[in-house]
Amino acid sequence: MAVVAIGVSAGCQLRRPDTVTMRMIEPQLVAGKPAEAAAKTVSVRLHDTHARGHIGRPILHLRPDGELVTDPVWRWSSAPDRYLDTALRLAIASSPNVRQVDTAGAQSLAVTLVTWHLETGASDTRLVGAIQIQLTGTNGAVREEIIRDTEPVSNPLPGDLAAVAGRLLGRLAASACARAAGG
């Protein structure tokens, strides 16, 4: 009986499920030098930084038919809006015209990441990013603006995607700071 049980158990094996290997990419954010305050600085309260619901950790590709599909292997190591928040804080710290404060009497800046995907054209692949900024002045007036930018990415992935993502986030954040300063 024991011999039969050993023989049956040796012949039965559970098959391992097929799994896809996931790989992570983290944008390389570059910190600027802390700036000396300019003669005219604008105090800004960083109110909120978030992303639209479809933007998450999977890397998105825009197909020619307009459909967004997730990359089967590559993912961001954290949600892109967290990187955007860090890039904004670095841009504010290195801006001579903007000072971050935590008081209700300052204008507030809210930033939403509305586009963050790879787009493949006829000749190259580009990382596309767009943010919506919402500036609320001390008088309660609200000003909204969309800032969009792109940068080429080398193929195949990951290529230089980490460096490209860091540069693109830095430029978007610097543009948001310039708008907050009145530029």
N, C-alpha and C positions, 0 to 999 in steps of 0.2 A: 504494500500500500504506500509506504514511504517512497519507494522507488518510482511509482506511478506519479505521485505528487511532484517529485523533483523533475521528472521528465516533462510533465505538463507545464510547470512553471518556467522551465528553461525554454520551452517552445513558444510561450506567450510573452511578448514584449510590447510595452506601450510605445507607440510611435511618437517621437517628439514633433510638436507642431512647427511648421515652417514660420520663421520670423524674419522680418526685414530689419536689417541693421540701421539704427538711427545715428546720425552724426550731427554734432552741434557746431554752430558758428556763433561767435560773439563779436559784435562790431568793435573795432579798435578806435575808441574815442580819444581824441588828443586834447589835453588840457592846455589852454592858453596861459600866458603869464598873467598873474593878477595885475589889474590895471590901477593906476593912480586915479583918484577921482578928478573928473574934469571940473571946470568952473561951473558948468550947468549940468547937474545930474538929475535924473528922473528916478523917483522911488517907485518900485514895482513890487507888488505882492504876487507871488506865483500861486495862483488860485487852484488850478487843476490841470493835470496832464493825463490824457487817456487816449484810447484808440477806438475806432469804430469796431463794432462787434465781430466783423469778419476777419480782422487783423489779429493774429495770435502768434503762437510760436512756430507753426509750420511756415515754411517759405512758400510764397504764392507765386505762380507763373500766370501771366495773362496770355491766353491763347489768341490766335488771330481772329477767332469768332467772338471774342469778348468775354469768354468764360474764364473765371479764375479757378485754377486747380492747384492742389497742394503738391509739393515735391515729395516723392516717395521716400527719400533718404535724408535730406537736409532739413534741419530745424534751427531756429534761433535758440540760444541757450536760455533766454528769458523773453518775456513779451516785449516787442519793439517800443511800446510806449514807455517802458521803464528806462530804456536807453535814451529815448527822447527827453525824459525828465532830467536825466543826468547831463545830457548835452546842453539843455537849457540852463541848468545851474552853472555849468562850466562857462557858457557864453556870457552869462550875467556877471560872473566873477571876473572875466577878462575884459569886460566892456567898461571904458572910462565914463560912459554917459548914462549907464543904468546901474542902480543899486538895489539889491534885493532886501526888502524889509518884511516884517510880519505885523503890520498895523492895518487897521481897518480904514484909516484915512488916506492910504495910498491907492493909486490906480491898480487894478488887478489884471492879471494876464492868465487866460485859460487857453490851453493848446490841445487840439485834437488831431491825432494822426489819422488822416482820411484815406491815404493811399500809401501802400508799402508793398511793392511786388516787382518781380522781374518781368521785363517785356523784351521779347526777341523780335527784332526787325530783320530786314533783308540782309543787312551787313553786320549787325552787332547785337549784343544783349545789353540792356541797360537796367539799372535799379532805379525805379521811379518812386519818389516820395512826395507827399503833399501834406501840409498841415493847415488847419483852420485856426487862426488866432482870434480871440475875442478879448478886446481891451475894454474894460469898464473904467471910465474916468471917475475922478473924485466927485463930479457933479451927477453921476449916474448915467451919463451918455455911454452908449455901447457902440463900439466900432468893430466890425468883423472883416476879415480878409483871408483869402486862400493864398498860400505860397507853395509853389510846385517847383521841383527841381529833379534832374536826372543825372546819372553818371554811368559811363560804360563799365561793364564787368567782363573780365577775361573768362573764356570758356576752357575746359569744362569746369563745372562746380567742384570745389569751392572757389578755385582760382583766387582772385584777390577780393572776394566778396566782403570779407571782414573789414579790410581797409577802406573799401568803397563805401560800405554802410556807415563807418565812422565818419568819413569825410562828408557824406551827404547829410547825416544827422547834424553834424557841426555847422554846415552851411544853413540848413533850415533853422536851427536854433539861433544862429547869428542874425539871420533875417528877421526872426521874431523879436530879438532884442532891439534891432535897428528900428522896427516899427513901433515898439514900445517907447523908444527915445524920441519918437516923432519924425523919424526919417522914412 
